[in-house]
Amino acid sequence: MSEVLDIDLVQLDYAARLATLLERSVGLWDVVADAHRAGSLDSRIRNRNDNDLLALLVDLPHLTTIAFNGGTAARLGLKVLGQHAERYRIVQLPSSSPAYTLPYAEKSRLWQVLRGY
């Protein structure tokens, strides 16, 4: 997101990062509220509880675009959205996780699509 927004978010503490994103009309949401997972791979997620994405959307009537960070987030998020997904521009991004081995330059290039939204 630093490159998409042309601001160094890494230098900010977490609360300032969130505030900076909100100032630029970017929300941050986890599809999964909590789960058991050994290690960091999404394929190891067990006993998952999802956040209530549909309830969140009720409070965001001007939202036009939902971007998912990685395939697992997209798969789970789209399942939760169901037919409501048709109301939004859905952007499926490559995972920002280092475990996803697509070269960083390629990930960054693909994330640049967000600049248009």
Secondary structure, DSSP 8 states (H G I E B T S, - for coil): -HHHHTS-GGGS-HHHHHHHHHHTT-----SEEEEEESSS-GGGEEEEEE--HHHHHHT-TT--EEEEESHHHHHHHHHHHGGGGGGSEEEEE---STTS-S-HHHHHHHHGGGGG-
